[in-house]
Amino acid sequence: MLKPVQHDNVEKFMNIVLNINLSTEKTKITSFIKSVLRKHGFKKVVIGMSGGVDSTTAFYLLRESIAPENIIVAHLYYLESQFRDIGGIVKKAGIPKGNIYEMSIDSLIKAFSNTTMKQFNNGTMDNSSRQARTTNSKRTHLDKIRIGNIAARIRMIILYDLAKKHNALVCGTENKSEFMLGYFTRFGDEASDFEPIQHLYKTQIFQLARFLEVPKNIMEKTPTAGLWHGQTDEGEFGFSYKEADEVLFYYYDKKLKVEEIKNMGFKNADRIINYSLTNNYKHLTPYTLDSTDNYPNTKYH
């Protein structure tokens, strides 16, 4: 029986259970990047940098793999630019000015939402009723999510347009925690040509980031997709990345049952696995006639 981890004695975002060989990991990932480009006949890569630890870590791995003139950086911000945090990093890496794109997507999101969401929402409520006020509150939250999805998809449209302009592949920046939890927008931030860090849990990304000497100010940021003011990953989850990573590791990698994991002291095990399984459909679309009988059961045991 695996012993429970004493959470209070472990630094935030660091996991003893999920420790990795950092030098080996770096070599493995950089070799993977070079192999993908060589195999498919590309020299250049486009990467969207948010100013967070995932995209910055992916960028550091890119700069170890290919020449700086072959890296195209796009900072496509919504609400607030984080370029002040990544500008120095990009400059230090020797990325040519012509390869750096900083752009607010706020106007694009507003234009899209004003011509679709506003029209779709017209005439659906009677604001004088109590039920309507409840509906309005729920709709406001739903609209936030819809706008967040629009933002993620607009970013990806721009990244792929830049990839066409520069004859490049798009580098994804998703981690394993996001992937297993289904915490992504289909055909948005989930879209990419290759994913160099998707096999690493969020807590392992922090380990690798420290090893690669990612600046402290980036590592200390609260993880957020930057989709609306005050939005944070863990706030949406209702649990921490640290606990989620351990639970996901024991459930998916070690094949333990939820009750076994709960007995190890993980009070949010039910919530975490439910969150993951509820979003499992994202990994299975598009549904086809040939595969409908092959979908795994989304109930755990």
Secondary structure, 3 states (H helix, E strand, C coil): CCCCCCHHHCCCCCCCCCCCCHHHHHHHHHHHHHHHHHHHCCCEEEEECCCCHHHHHHHHHHHCCCCHHHEEEEEEECCCCCHHHHHHHHHHCCCCHHHEEEEECHHHHHHHHHHCHHHHHCCCCCCCCHHHHHHHHHHHHHHHHHHHHHHHHHHHHHHHHHHHHHCEEEECCCCHHHHHHCCCCCCCCCCCCECCCCCCCHHHHHHHHHHCCCCHHHHCCCCCCCCCCCCCHHHHHCCCHHHHHHHHHHHHHCCCCHHHHHHCCCCCHHHHHHHHHHCHHHHCCCCCCCCHHHCCCCCCC
